[in-house]
Amino acid sequence: MSKLFSLATRMQGVESSPTLRLNALAQEMIREGKDVINLTAGETDFETPANIRAAAVKAMEAGKTRYTAPHGTPELRKAVAAWFERDFGLKYSFQQVTTTCGVKQGIFHLMLAIVGAGDEVIIPAPYWVSYPEMVRLAGGTPIILPSQSGFGLQREALKKAITKRTRLLLLNFPNNPSGASYSKDDLEFVAELLKGTDILVASDEIYSSLCYDGTAFHSFASLSEDAYQRTITFNGLSKSHAMTGWRVGFAAGEIKIIEAMGILQAQSATNITSFVQDAAIEALKQTKAEFEPRRLDMQSRRDLAVSILRGAEKLKLDTPTGAFYCFPDVSAYFNQRLPGSEAMSEYLLLEAGVATVPGKPFGDDRCIRISFAKDKQSLEKGLGRFVAALQKL
């Protein structure tokens, strides 16, 4: 075969996002007039607050439609640094902050900046589907800590996974897809374990605003001076401010690494959208108290989703303490025709009209990811179908 359309070896084994693929399939079925309840998307149904939208319009009308510095404007970087200190107790200079087109791009740039051939990146499962693919594209090797019941930190497994080749530990809490959060005790164990090593930590904290039942959020870099020095902290506005499509992410940490990430930004996207940066400054003025009604609303949806799902007799479900996902274990319903989560998600979509995401790409083939960031009527209808479809099996 001709090499005309051959792909680089780095693309071998790299797959597209299953969440985007199944969401697209569900949308196509909806366009065809089929009755589908879509519980796949990783975004809330809240509107971006009016003052944030107005700030973007004002910036456009003021002519802020041209290039900015790759890291973002100094005003935005200073606003991000102030936000990290106000809400998380993290003191960063603005030179330690860079802005990216969402946290996903930021983590990808980190991988490209610090991971190379022979390097290992430890990723606890379940994990966001893109993490292992980013490691592979950077030339590294993802080391997966297998998922366990309750989705807590596997201390002994983490100890055994660390080798001389370990370059990075990637943490995500509250977790996508499980909604589980690490305790402060677990995080302090990790911080103590890494002392004296050359292992960096990437802490993806994008769901930090969505913690339930009094669960306290502790940023990993806030645990100790050592943790602060070795951590690149990621956060953004997608989940907390209903700004998924605006593509605003932040990374903060060691200046040398932040500068390298800025170089990658300059050589790829150049900068995040210029007028969006003014909107982001406005968004960062929002306090936790102002967000509280939305958090409580999401917690009530969580409660509804959990109560309905527990109507399936053989389903196993740990109540999520953060984010907006349930990740039930449906393996008791597997059979010869439906041997795993991918076949199960397809069955639920085609036979019950409920779009979900299989757990296999998240590192746990026993489970199905369900987003409860939908209105309660849709949740009742969709999850009712979900439970009925399982009971038929």
Number of C-alpha atoms within 10 A of each C-alpha: 5 5 6 6 7 8 9 7 9 11 11 10 10 14 11 11 14 19 19 14 13 21 19 13 14 25 17 13 16 15 11 9 9 13 13 20 22 22 23 25 21 20 19 21 11 15 10 17 13 8 12 22 18 14 20 21 17 15 17 16 11 10 11 18 13 10 14 17 14 22 27 22 19 15 12 22 24 19 20 27 21 20 20 21 14 12 12 16 14 21 18 21 16 19 18 21 29 29 31 28 19 24 24 20 20 26 27 19 24 23 24 19 18 16 23 17 10 11 19 25 27 22 24 24 26 28 25 19 21 18 18 23 20 23 25 22 20 21 18 24 23 21 19 18 20 14 19 13 9 13 20 16 20 15 14 8 13 18 12 9 16 20 11 10 14 22 23 23 22 19 21 25 26 25 27 25 30 32 25 25 28 20 16 15 9 14 19 15 13 19 21 13 14 19 12 8 12 13 20 19 25 23 21 25 21 25 24 23 21 23 24 20 10 7 13 14 21 18 23 26 26 16 16 12 10 15 22 21 14 21 23 26 26 26 25 27 22 22 20 24 21 16 23 18 11 18 19 25 24 26 26 27 25 17 16 11 17 24 19 16 28 26 16 19 23 14 11 11 13 18 23 24 20 20 22 22 25 23 22 24 20 18 21 18 14 15 12 12 9 10 14 13 11 17 20 15 12 23 23 15 20 25 13 16 24 19 13 15 19 14 14 17 11 14 18 18 18 16 19 27 24 28 32 28 27 27 27 22 21 21 19 13 17 16 11 6 9 16 14 22 25 21 14 25 22 19 18 20 22 14 12 20 22 26 29 27 30 27 29 18 20 24 22 21 19 23 29 26 27 26 24 29 25 21 14 15 9 16 22 17 12 22 24 18 18 22 19 14 17 20 14 7 10
